[in-house]
Amino acid sequence: MTLRARVSELRDFPVSDAVEAALAKGSKKFFRVCEYSVQRNHIHLIVEADDTVALSRGMQGLVARIAKAVNRTMHRKGANRGIDGCSSANWFTGWTDHRPDHRPDIPPPLPAATEWLLNVGWRRRGLISTSEAPRAQYMFD
């Protein structure tokens, strides 16, 4: 496995110590980290797991553990980068908070959704804050 990071200090002390400690605590009965190599902005891992579900859950837990350790060591609180300017987010109508970069003067580049799920259904879970960020699988920062 390769875990890519959005930081380039993984080999710097004390960040590398925090990564090593997180890796040491990352093994479970169903998921084991057997070998690793920490690079500047990514980590190579050799892992084993009881099955594909165990692999997936083990990696998700490991990535969260490493991200928290790196952020704690670097005195960071995660990586919310706001609205992606290279997306259709400027025209998205499901934000809960004000968007200063909203472009109502420019028509959206994409057609409007026509099906229930994209028009109404997803909103049953609530609107989305611009401070929320999707969790990328097997990536941390």
N, C-alpha and C positions, 0 to 999 in steps of 0.2 A: 504494500500500500504506500501511496505517497500522500502526505498531508501538506497542502500549500497554505502559506500564511500571508497576511497582508502587512507583515512587519519584516524587517531585514536584520533584526537583532537577536535571532534565536541562538546564535553561538556566543553572544556576549554574556559575561557574568554580570549580575546574578540570574539573568533570564535563562541561561542554559541549565543552571542548577534547578530552577523551577520546572523546566520542561522535563528534565531527568526524573525529578521527584514525581511528577504527574504520570510519566510513563511507568514508573515503578509501581504506582498505585492503580494503574489502569487494568491490570489483569484480573480476571474473575474466574470462577470455576469453569464457565462455559466459553471463555475468551481469554487468550493469552498473547501478550506481547513478548516475542522470543528474541528479536534482535532489532536494533535501531541505529540510525545515523542522522544526527541533527545537522542540517546545513543552515546557511544564512536565512533563507526564507521558506524552507520546507523541511519535512522530516520523512525519511525513508523508513518503513517498518516491515518487518516480517512477523506476521501474526498467524495464529491458528485459532480455529473456533470449532465448536461441535457441529454446527450446521450454518446455513445461510442466514437464518434469523438471528442466531447467536453472533455471527459476524457483523451483521448490520447493527444490532443493539450494542455490541461491544465497541464498535467504531464510533457510534454516536456518543456514547458515554465518554470514551477516551478523548474525542475532539472537544467536548464540553469541558472536561477536566483540564486539558492543556490550555485551552483558551482562557479559562478563569485564572489559572496559574500565571500565564504570561501577562494578562491584563493587571492582575494584582501586583505582580513584580514591577511592571512598568507604570504603575499608578494610573491605569486607564480604566474607563468604565464601558468598554465595548467599542463599537465602530459604527455609529449611526452617521451615515453620510448624506442624509436628507434625500430629496427627490432626485432620481437619476435623470439628468438632462438628456440622455440618449435613450429615452423611452417615451411611451405615450402618457406618462404620469401627469404632464401638464394639462391634459384634457380629461383625466380620470375624475369622475363625479362622486366617488365613494370615500373621499377624505373627511375626517372629522374636524380637522383644524384648518385654519387659513393657510393658503399657499400663495406667498408673495410672487412666485414665478408663474402663476396661472396665466394662460394666454387666451382669453376669451375673444380677442380681436382676430385671431387666426383660427380658421376652421380646423377641426381635428383631421389628421391625415388618414384615419381609418374609418370604416363604416361602423355605425352603431350596431350593438348586439340586437338580435331579434328574438332570442329564445329566453324562456322563463328563468333559467338558472343564472345567466349573466345579467339579466335585467332586474330581477326581484329576489330570486332564491338565495344568493350568497349574502344579501343584506340582512337576512334573518340572524346571522351571527354578529352583526354590528358592522359599522363603518370602520375604516382603517385610519390610524393616526400616521402622520408623516414621520413620526419618530420610530415607528415600527420598522423592522427589517426582516426579510426572509432569512431563515436559517439555511445556509448552504451546506449540503451534505459533504462531510469530510474536508471542510475548510474552516479555518479559525483566524482570528486576528486579535 
